[in-house]
Amino acid sequence: MSFKYGKTDKLKSKKRIEQLFNDGKAITVYPLRLIYLQTEFNDGSILKTGVSVSKRLHKTAVARNKIKRLLREAYRLNKPLYFNNSSTPYAFMILYLSKDGTTFEELNNKMKLLFKKFLDKTSKNEKTSP
């Protein structure tokens, strides 16, 4: 898995996003929340990810876009480290929950914790299921 975050890695389908919010499970490592759903993709992708920042908490588009850029970069750098051996396809949505701004270092550390927590939770579920 490469460090790219290209067109095939982005979650864009409105149906898939709606399904993700209705049926998905969530993990939170403040200020991040990961909503995930195990699913199949037509193009053979393993992971598709979207990021979101609330307009209610961050009024200006400049602030929202900066946080989204930082989230995408932290995801892009950590994806190969945590999901290199993954063969189960997942749809992810990463939400930023805090009212305050952030730095890349803080987001990167929280993203690592979020992915560790996700892998721990999903590996336990796979071991318990028949």
Secondary structure, 3 states (H helix, E strand, C coil): CCCCCCHHHECCCHHHHHHHHHHCEEEEECCEEEEEEECCCCCCCCEEEEEEECCCCCCCHHHHHHHHHHHHHHHHHHHHHHHCCCCCCEEEEEEECCCCCCCHHHHHHHHHHHHHHHHHHHHHHHHHCC
